[in-house]
Amino acid sequence: MAQDLALECDALNEVSGMETRRRGGFWMLEDSGNGAELFAVGERGNDLGRADIIGVDNEDWEDLSSYTEPSGRRMLLIADTGDNDAERPSVSLISVPEDSAEQALRRGAARAEHVWDIRLPTGAADIESAAVEPGTVRAYLLTKREVPAVLWSMSLGDAHSLMRVGELVLPQPTPAQVEAGGPYAHAASYPTAMDFTDSGEALIVQTYTDAYVVRRDASGGLDLENPERLPVTKLAQTEAGCVSVDGTWWFTSEQRPAPLLHVPIPVVE
């Protein structure tokens, strides 16, 4: 486990999502009650500026991912999917060209290019984890407050392709742990972020206190019943994480001070 500097950006108080930045470092965002903006952060937590996103509101932004269009253009995907009370009739995925966000760091603003409305057939649910499978435009969404958590997927641009993938079986806190463990013990297993490795061979899922590697099974699907625990530091409220190009899981807390931590993802030979 390695620790770099805590986040320096004074305006970045509630990190709820992060993704790697093509120019180095990360993009980060905040959740409900904050502005529609992306923050650029260096690998040591240094503040590299912010980009206003116009054409959308931040109802409850909870995760950040990316995908590459057939043209080669890299897009940032914002998951406006938070719904603590399961009362939103629909949630949405928002895409912004990364080049536009980079330009907005220096001047002007970036405009959201696509907004996809999503309605789960099972009804409203709080979702704080979203990721796009590498080499595809298939987005995955993982519910937070259901036990077990339910994984959904859809092809971007085709809401009719929404499908239930399965249930992710994560270890649950014991009654004794809940009794003794502080404000997040009862929710320790709730997924709060996720991202695919660059090869697509594994999905990393972060909860409030732990992280897990979900690998492919013999058929090529995700082995949702046998997640492997990653040795991550338990922070007060871990709600953001992403995989870097060198196969490292980076994560930080929604509470300040927010250390920027990383741990290598074990490779199966």
C-alpha positions as CSV (number, residue, x, y, z in Angstrom):
1,M,0.0,0.0,0.0
2,A,1.4,3.4,-0.9
3,Q,0.1,6.8,0.2
4,D,0.7,10.1,-1.6
5,L,-0.4,13.5,-0.6
6,A,-3.9,14.3,0.5
7,L,-6.1,16.1,-2.1
8,E,-5.1,19.7,-2.3
9,C,-8.1,21.2,-4.1
10,D,-10.0,23.1,-1.5
11,A,-13.2,23.0,-3.5
12,L,-13.1,19.2,-3.8
13,N,-14.8,18.2,-0.5
14,E,-16.9,15.1,-1.3
15,V,-15.2,12.9,-3.9
16,S,-17.7,10.4,-5.1
17,G,-16.1,9.3,-8.4
18,M,-12.8,9.3,-10.2
19,E,-11.2,8.1,-13.5
20,T,-7.8,8.2,-15.0
21,R,-6.9,11.3,-17.0
22,R,-5.2,10.7,-20.4
23,R,-2.7,13.5,-19.7
24,G,-1.8,12.0,-16.3
25,G,-3.5,12.0,-12.9
26,F,-7.3,11.8,-12.5
27,W,-10.6,13.3,-13.1
28,M,-12.8,13.5,-10.1
29,L,-16.4,14.6,-9.3
30,E,-18.7,15.3,-6.3
31,D,-22.2,14.1,-5.6
32,S,-25.5,15.8,-4.8
33,G,-25.5,19.3,-3.5
34,N,-22.4,20.2,-5.6
35,G,-21.9,21.7,-9.0
36,A,-21.9,20.1,-12.4
37,E,-18.1,20.1,-12.8
38,L,-15.1,17.8,-13.2
39,F,-11.9,18.3,-11.3
40,A,-8.4,17.5,-12.6
41,V,-6.0,16.1,-10.0
42,G,-2.4,15.0,-10.2
43,E,-1.1,11.7,-9.0
44,R,0.2,13.3,-5.8
45,G,-3.2,15.0,-5.1
46,N,-2.2,18.4,-6.6
47,D,-5.0,20.6,-8.0
48,L,-4.9,20.9,-11.8
49,G,-8.1,22.9,-12.2
50,R,-11.8,22.3,-12.8
51,A,-14.1,22.0,-15.8
52,D,-17.7,23.2,-15.8
53,I,-20.1,20.9,-17.5
54,I,-23.1,22.6,-19.1
55,G,-26.3,21.2,-20.4
56,V,-26.9,18.9,-17.4
57,D,-27.4,19.2,-13.6
58,N,-25.6,17.3,-10.9
59,E,-28.7,15.6,-9.3
60,D,-26.5,13.0,-7.7
61,W,-23.3,12.2,-9.5
62,E,-21.8,9.0,-8.0
63,D,-19.1,7.5,-10.3
64,L,-17.0,8.3,-13.3
65,S,-15.7,6.1,-16.1
66,S,-14.6,6.4,-19.7
67,Y,-14.9,4.7,-23.1
68,T,-13.5,5.1,-26.6
69,E,-15.7,5.8,-29.6
70,P,-15.1,3.9,-32.9
71,S,-13.5,7.2,-34.1
72,G,-10.9,7.0,-31.3
73,R,-12.3,9.9,-29.3
74,R,-12.2,9.3,-25.5
75,M,-15.3,10.1,-23.7
76,L,-15.9,10.6,-19.9
77,L,-19.0,8.9,-18.6
78,I,-20.7,10.5,-15.6
79,A,-23.1,8.3,-13.6
80,D,-25.9,10.5,-12.3
81,T,-27.3,7.5,-10.6
82,G,-27.4,8.2,-6.9
83,D,-30.8,7.7,-5.2
84,N,-30.4,7.2,-1.5
85,D,-34.2,7.0,-0.9
86,A,-35.0,5.0,-4.1
87,E,-37.4,7.6,-5.3
88,R,-36.0,8.9,-8.6
89,P,-38.2,7.7,-11.5
90,S,-35.1,7.4,-13.7
91,V,-31.3,7.9,-13.4
92,S,-28.9,8.8,-16.2
93,L,-25.5,8.4,-17.7
94,I,-23.9,11.5,-19.2
95,S,-21.0,11.6,-21.6
96,V,-18.5,14.4,-22.2
97,P,-15.6,14.4,-24.6
98,E,-12.4,14.4,-22.6
99,D,-10.8,16.9,-25.0
100,S,-13.6,19.3,-24.3
101,A,-13.1,18.9,-20.5
102,E,-9.4,19.6,-21.0
103,Q,-10.1,22.8,-22.9
104,A,-12.6,23.8,-20.2
105,L,-9.8,23.6,-17.6
106,R,-8.3,26.7,-19.3
107,R,-11.3,28.5,-20.6
108,G,-15.0,28.2,-21.2
109,A,-17.0,25.1,-20.3
110,A,-17.6,21.6,-21.7
111,R,-21.0,20.6,-23.0
112,A,-22.5,17.2,-22.2
113,E,-22.9,15.4,-25.5
114,H,-25.1,12.5,-24.6
115,V,-27.6,11.8,-21.8
116,W,-29.1,8.3,-21.5
117,D,-32.1,7.9,-19.2
118,I,-32.2,4.6,-17.4
119,R,-35.2,2.9,-15.6
120,L,-34.5,-0.4,-13.9
121,P,-37.4,-2.9,-14.6
122,T,-37.3,-3.7,-10.9
123,G,-37.9,-0.1,-9.8
124,A,-35.8,2.7,-8.4
125,A,-32.5,1.7,-6.7
126,D,-29.5,3.6,-5.4
127,I,-26.5,3.1,-7.7
128,E,-23.0,4.4,-6.9
129,S,-20.8,2.2,-9.1
130,A,-20.5,2.4,-12.8
131,A,-17.9,1.2,-15.4
132,V,-17.6,0.6,-19.1
133,E,-16.1,-2.6,-20.3
134,P,-12.8,-1.9,-22.2
135,G,-13.1,-2.2,-26.0
136,T,-16.9,-1.9,-25.9
137,V,-19.6,0.7,-25.3
138,R,-21.3,-1.5,-22.7
139,A,-21.8,0.1,-19.4
140,Y,-22.2,-1.8,-16.1
141,L,-24.2,-0.5,-13.1
142,L,-24.1,-2.0,-9.6
143,T,-26.8,-1.4,-7.0
144,K,-25.6,-0.2,-3.6
145,R,-28.2,-1.0,-0.9
146,E,-29.5,-4.4,-2.1
147,V,-28.0,-7.5,-0.5
148,P,-26.6,-9.1,-2.6
149,A,-25.9,-6.2,-4.9
150,V,-27.3,-6.5,-8.4
151,L,-25.2,-5.9,-11.5
152,W,-26.9,-4.5,-14.6
153,S,-25.5,-3.7,-18.1
154,M,-26.5,-1.9,-21.2
155,S,-25.1,-0.8,-24.5
156,L,-24.7,3.0,-24.5
157,G,-27.3,4.5,-26.8
158,D,-29.7,1.6,-26.6
159,A,-31.8,1.7,-23.4
160,H,-33.6,-1.4,-24.6
161,S,-30.4,-3.4,-24.2
162,L,-30.5,-3.0,-20.4
163,M,-30.1,-6.5,-18.8
164,R,-29.6,-8.0,-15.4
165,V,-26.2,-9.7,-15.2
166,G,-26.5,-11.2,-11.8
167,E,-25.9,-10.8,-8.1
168,L,-22.5,-9.9,-6.6
169,V,-21.9,-12.0,-3.4
170,L,-19.8,-9.9,-1.0
171,P,-18.9,-10.7,2.7
172,Q,-21.4,-9.1,5.1
173,P,-20.6,-7.6,8.5
174,T,-21.5,-9.7,11.4
175,P,-23.9,-8.4,14.1
176,A,-20.9,-8.0,16.4
177,Q,-19.1,-5.9,13.8
178,V,-22.1,-3.7,13.3
179,E,-22.4,-3.2,17.0
180,A,-18.8,-2.2,17.5
181,G,-17.8,-0.8,14.2
182,G,-18.9,2.9,14.0
183,P,-21.1,4.8,11.6
184,Y,-20.5,2.8,8.4
185,A,-20.3,-0.7,9.9
186,H,-23.8,-1.6,8.9
187,A,-23.1,-0.5,5.4
188,A,-19.5,-1.8,5.1
189,S,-20.4,-4.1,2.2
190,Y,-22.2,-1.5,0.1
191,P,-20.5,-1.0,-3.3
192,T,-19.5,2.7,-3.8
193,A,-17.2,2.5,-6.9
194,M,-16.0,0.1,-9.6
195,D,-13.8,0.0,-12.6
196,F,-12.5,-2.6,-15.1
197,T,-8.8,-3.4,-15.6
198,D,-7.5,-2.3,-19.0
199,S,-7.6,-5.9,-20.3
200,G,-11.2,-6.3,-19.2
201,E,-10.2,-9.5,-17.4
202,A,-11.3,-8.3,-14.0
203,L,-13.7,-5.8,-12.4
204,I,-12.6,-4.0,-9.2
205,V,-15.4,-3.2,-6.8
206,Q,-14.9,-0.8,-3.9
207,T,-17.1,-0.8,-0.8
208,Y,-17.0,1.7,2.1
209,T,-14.3,-0.3,3.8
210,D,-12.9,-3.0,1.4
211,A,-12.2,-3.7,-2.3
212,Y,-12.6,-6.8,-4.3
213,V,-11.4,-8.3,-7.6
214,V,-14.1,-10.0,-9.7
215,R,-12.4,-12.1,-12.3
216,R,-13.7,-13.8,-15.4
217,D,-14.9,-17.4,-15.2
218,A,-14.3,-20.2,-17.6
219,S,-17.1,-19.0,-19.9
220,G,-15.8,-15.5,-20.1
221,G,-18.5,-14.0,-17.8
222,L,-17.8,-12.3,-14.5
223,D,-17.5,-14.7,-11.6
224,L,-19.8,-12.8,-9.2
225,E,-19.8,-15.5,-6.6
226,N,-16.1,-15.6,-5.8
227,P,-14.7,-12.0,-5.4
228,E,-11.1,-11.8,-4.1
229,R,-10.4,-9.2,-1.4
230,L,-7.8,-6.5,-2.1
231,P,-5.6,-5.3,0.8
232,V,-6.8,-1.7,0.9
233,T,-6.6,0.7,3.8
234,K,-10.0,1.3,5.5
235,L,-10.9,4.9,5.2
236,A,-13.8,6.8,6.9
237,Q,-15.9,6.8,3.7
238,T,-14.4,5.4,0.6
239,E,-16.6,6.3,-2.3
240,A,-14.2,6.8,-5.3
241,G,-11.8,4.5,-7.1
242,C,-10.4,3.6,-10.5
243,V,-7.8,1.4,-12.2
244,S,-4.7,3.1,-13.7
245,V,-3.0,1.8,-16.9
246,D,-0.3,0.0,-14.9
247,G,-2.8,-2.2,-13.1
248,T,-3.1,-0.3,-9.9
249,W,-6.3,0.4,-7.9
250,W,-6.4,4.1,-6.8
251,F,-9.0,5.2,-4.2
252,T,-9.9,8.1,-1.9
253,S,-12.4,9.1,0.8
254,E,-15.4,11.3,0.5
255,Q,-14.4,13.0,3.7
256,R,-11.5,15.5,4.3
257,P,-8.7,15.1,4.7
258,A,-8.8,12.7,1.7
259,P,-5.6,10.7,1.2
260,L,-4.9,9.4,-2.4
261,L,-4.0,5.7,-2.0
262,H,-3.1,2.9,-4.4
263,V,-2.5,-0.8,-4.3
264,P,-1.4,-3.2,-7.1
265,I,-4.0,-5.6,-8.4
266,P,-2.7,-9.2,-8.3
267,V,-2.2,-10.8,-11.7
268,V,-3.3,-14.4,-12.2
269,E,-0.8,-16.3,-14.4
